[in-house]
Amino acid sequence: MQLRPFNIKRWTLKIGLALVAGAVVTWGVAWGCVLLGTDAEPEPIKYTNRDERKPRLAFVIAGRGYEACSLTGFEASYLPEAPEQPLPAWAVWPEEGGEAMTVLVGWPWRSMTFCAQTRTGGAIFDGWKFSTARGPVGLPLRVLPLGFSLSTLLAAAVMVATAEGLGLARRRRRRSKGRCERCGYDLRGLVGACPECGAA
């Protein structure tokens, strides 16, 4: 079996296309995690507001491909049995008198996020919001650089490895049947280069 020469242009194009496709897949998986939601139940915890000393209630959800933290304006006395725990580092703090819900989505790494806040002047949502038959749906538009990059690289590597594996299997199958590895021309009884494509 003769190894094909390394083609820089071919591999540059292949890796570039794989990275673009990997980014699209990562984006689609993140949106899918939002649309599918999670079966995980929200866990109440107590937190202390930065500007106040009174413990407040927060609800944290941790599921596969989906994490959320909702900081409410309710005092912890509503649920005295809620444990006091530190908030996730990525949780967005609400403005005074408001509430904030931060959502991280993506798999296998959290790759996108959005935040919804309510305050005296109205509501703020930094994602794409639209209505469906089941009610309003919000999709993230902000990427988390590290998680998005890792997920994109993983998706691209899987695509390149799959394409190369399928190509190798096709070439071996053609060679075992006496055909040209590149174009599939029947080489039985012939010596030298392929008369169809010129491959050695």
C-alpha positions in Angstrom: 0.0 0.0 0.0 1.4 3.3 -1.1 0.9 6.3 1.3 -0.6 9.4 -0.3 1.6 12.5 -0.1 0.7 15.0 2.5 -1.3 17.9 0.9 -1.2 21.0 3.0 -3.9 22.8 1.0 -6.2 19.8 1.3 -5.8 19.5 5.0 -6.1 23.2 5.7 -9.4 23.2 3.8 -10.6 20.1 5.6 -9.7 21.4 9.1 -11.2 24.8 8.3 -14.5 23.3 7.2 -14.5 20.9 10.1 -14.0 23.8 12.6 -16.9 25.8 11.0 -19.1 22.7 11.1 -18.0 22.0 14.7 -19.0 25.5 15.7 -22.4 25.0 14.1 -22.9 21.7 15.8 -21.8 23.2 19.2 -24.3 26.1 18.7 -27.1 23.6 17.7 -26.4 21.4 20.7 -26.6 24.4 23.1 -29.9 25.4 21.7 -31.1 21.8 21.8 -30.3 21.7 25.5 -32.5 24.7 26.0 -35.4 23.3 24.0 -35.2 19.9 25.6 -34.8 21.3 29.1 -33.9 19.1 32.0 -35.6 16.8 34.4 -33.5 18.1 37.3 -35.4 19.7 40.2 -34.4 23.2 41.4 -32.6 23.1 44.7 -33.2 26.0 47.0 -30.2 27.6 48.7 -29.6 30.7 50.9 -27.4 33.5 49.8 -26.5 36.9 51.2 -27.0 39.9 48.8 -23.9 42.0 48.3 -25.7 45.2 49.4 -27.7 43.6 52.3 -27.1 41.4 55.2 -30.4 39.5 55.0 -30.1 36.0 53.6 -32.1 35.6 50.3 -33.3 32.5 48.4 -31.8 31.2 45.2 -32.7 28.2 43.2 -30.0 26.1 41.4 -30.6 23.6 38.7 -27.9 21.2 37.5 -28.8 18.8 34.8 -27.1 17.2 31.8 -26.3 20.0 29.4 -28.2 22.6 31.4 -27.3 24.6 34.5 -29.3 27.5 35.9 -29.2 29.8 39.0 -32.1 32.0 39.8 -31.5 34.7 42.4 -34.8 35.8 43.9 -35.8 38.7 46.1 -37.5 36.4 48.7 -36.1 36.4 52.2 -34.7 33.0 53.3 -37.3 32.9 56.1 -39.8 31.6 53.4 -37.8 28.3 53.3 -35.8 28.1 56.6 -34.7 24.6 55.8 -32.8 25.7 52.7 -29.0 25.1 53.2 -26.7 28.1 53.0 -24.2 27.6 50.2 -22.0 29.8 48.0 -23.5 30.8 44.7 -22.0 29.6 41.5 -19.3 31.9 40.3 -21.1 32.5 37.0 -24.4 33.6 38.6 -25.4 37.2 37.6 -26.3 39.4 40.6 -29.7 41.1 40.3 -30.1 44.9 40.7 -31.5 46.2 43.9 -35.1 45.0 44.3 -34.9 42.7 41.3 -34.3 39.1 40.4 -31.9 37.5 38.0 -31.8 34.0 36.3 -28.6 32.9 34.6 -28.6 29.8 32.4 -25.6 27.9 31.0 -26.1 25.3 28.3 -24.1 23.0 26.1 -22.6 19.5 26.1 -20.0 18.1 26.9 -18.9 21.6 28.0 -21.1 24.6 28.8 -20.7 26.7 25.7 -23.5 29.3 25.7 -25.3 31.4 28.2 -28.1 33.9 28.7 -29.5 36.0 31.6 -33.0 37.2 32.3 -33.4 40.0 34.9 -36.5 41.7 36.3 -36.2 45.1 37.9 -38.3 48.2 38.7 -38.0 49.6 35.2 -39.0 46.3 33.5 -37.4 43.1 32.3 -34.0 42.5 30.5 -33.2 39.5 28.4 -29.9 39.1 26.6 -30.9 36.2 24.3 -33.3 35.5 21.5 -36.9 35.3 22.8 -39.9 34.1 20.8 -43.3 32.5 21.4 -44.4 29.0 20.7 -47.6 27.0 21.3 -46.1 25.9 24.6 -45.2 29.4 25.7 -42.3 31.8 25.4 -38.8 30.3 24.7 -35.5 32.0 25.2 -32.3 30.9 23.3 -28.8 32.0 24.2 -26.7 34.2 21.9 -23.6 34.7 24.1 -20.9 32.2 23.9 -18.6 31.0 26.7 -15.2 31.2 25.0 -13.5 28.2 26.7 -16.4 25.8 26.6 -17.4 26.8 23.1 -13.9 26.4 21.8 -13.4 23.0 23.5 -16.8 21.7 22.2 -16.0 23.0 18.7 -12.6 21.3 18.7 -14.1 18.0 19.9 -16.8 18.1 17.2 -14.3 19.0 14.5 -11.9 16.2 15.6 -14.7 13.7 15.5 -15.7 14.8 12.0 -12.2 14.7 10.6 -11.5 11.3 12.2 -14.8 9.9 10.8 -14.2 11.2 7.3 -10.6 9.9 7.3 -11.7 6.5 8.6 -14.4 6.1 6.0 -12.0 7.2 3.3 -9.4 4.6 4.4 -12.0 1.9 4.5 -13.2 2.8 1.0 -9.6 2.7 -0.4 -8.9 -0.7 1.2 -12.1 -2.1 -0.2 -11.2 -0.9 -3.7 -7.7 -2.2 -3.4 -8.9 -5.7 -2.3 -11.1 -5.8 -5.4 -8.3 -4.8 -7.8 -9.6 -1.3 -8.4 -7.9 2.1 -8.2 -7.9 3.5 -4.7 -8.7 7.0 -5.9 -11.3 6.6 -8.6 -12.4 2.9 -8.4 -11.3 2.1 -12.0 -10.8 -1.7 -12.6 -7.0 -2.3 -12.7 -7.1 -6.1 -13.0 -4.7 -7.1 -15.7 -3.1 -3.7 -15.9 0.4 -2.6 -14.7 1.5 0.9 -13.7 -0.6 4.0 -13.1 -4.3 4.1 -13.3 -5.3 5.0 -16.9 -8.4 6.9 -15.6 -6.9 9.3 -13.0 -3.2 8.7 -13.2 -2.8 7.5 -9.6 0.2 5.2 -9.0 
